[in-house]
């Protein structure tokens, strides 16, 4: 039978090297036992707690102190370790030397406290420590080991790694389009990060589902903690953007080869992060690392975040001309764009992210245009063309949503007129002709028609302007709707910008932490050599010079 002494805490450090005995009057402070009235508890099974390691390292030392349990027994507590950091949570285990029930025990193993206590505390060695001496008899050393102070790992499998790479973000289970069981299932709404080597049980869990592939450790920098202290073996974050990733570790060379053998169109190159690190997957620990979601779960719609990121990506993808890039810059908040650039009031980052209030003042035509865009944007954000798609069904859903808003008869008449023409062309009841009124305020209906005829963003952007008659703004808005339909994670990297991907991922992490904001200051530059869009001071895209009629800013 085993007894447990829990929640002892060491405050401070060793007074000097070579100290071998610590007393209450010295620096070793035990706060006592957990439980009702600090009663000594009996447990049917040994339960170990992972250790919290904080503050400064100590030199190698073996420390003993004598304490009295509530039963009156004297117990010698021994700490053995090397290059330790202060231990804020420890466990004392008294183990009976005999495997048979002790005197007074019944067949179930229950008994009164044993008369030969052998208490022990195992502490965690930090990186850089010397080889530990042979432990004294009865002292356990098979606890989880911190691979390096400050290192953080997310344990998953090869298939889920693809989801992380495609979205360039590490987020809760709900963010995955296709998911294989890993640790996210145990912590809804959170991402569990390990500061210790994973136990065999955890590794087995992430590869248990057929098709999941080999285990993978995604290593992240401490910046993912956003200023919080790393003070436990398992810590939880709402999400992390891919810029926090410093390495991707595989257990075997064969697993890495298998990963390299597969190339995905929606994954940016990441060869510089790949490692084979079998030592990180080998833990002698029998510590049960409990994965439990913290309280206060926040509901984040990760699907809508991905769709909004896809919409912004479509906006930038349409910026393949100076005029198109000016539209994108204006939508992202650039203060100076060419005069004459048509920029609807509803085409902003805040509106695409669902954070913008309606304009204070707008004409009936502007209101009708905004209602068409907002309804189309919402409906497309809810559809998955891989599961089911009908352009006619989407169009009717847009019309019904606008009708349900019960706007004024004049505004509804404008909406009906615009959607009637879209319906004729979608149902092949009329001939498609290039738009005859470029730069008109009726942007949304034309953009919706274009995306209903060409769902794929790449095909849409290849559609020649002389065939569509679309002005740069209509083309940009149609790309926004196409990006909204597909989302970012499934879009080909041929149409994506890695810098923008990481900026929108960082913004998504802020949103998950209930902190909303802009993508950063945008700037549009133009001269005789070309045009450029900068975000947070970094150039996202360059394009040809502006045409003479729109060259003045």
Buried (B, 14 or more C-beta within 10 A) or exposed (E): BBBBBBBBBBEEBBEEEEBEEBEEEBBBEBEEBEEEEEEBEBEEEBBBBBBBBEBEBBBBBBBBBEBEBEEEBEBEBBBBBBBBBBBBBBBBBBBBEEEEBBEEBEEEBEBEBBEEBBBBBBBBBBEEBEEEEEBEEEBBBEBBBBBEBEBBBBBBBBBBBBBBBBBBBBBBBBBBBEBBBBBBBBBEBBBBBBBBBBBEEBBEBBBEBEEBBBBBBBBBBBEBBEEEEBEBBBBBBBBBBBBBBBBBBBBEEEBBEBBEEEEEEBBBEBEEBEEBBEEBBEBEBBBBBEBEBEEEEEEBBBBBBBBBBBBBBBBBBBBBBBBBBBBBBBBBBBEEBBEEBBBBBBBBBBBBBBBEEEEEEBEEBBBBBBBBBBBBBBBBBEBEBEEEEEBEEBBBBBBEBBEEEEBEEEBBEBBBEBBEBBBBBBEEEEEEEEBEEBEBEBBBBBBBBBBBBBBBBEEBBEBEBEEBBBBBBBBBBBBBBBBBBBBBBBBBBEBBBEBBBBBBBBBBBBBBBEEEEBBBEBBBBBEEEBBBBBBBEEEBBBBBBBEEEBBEE
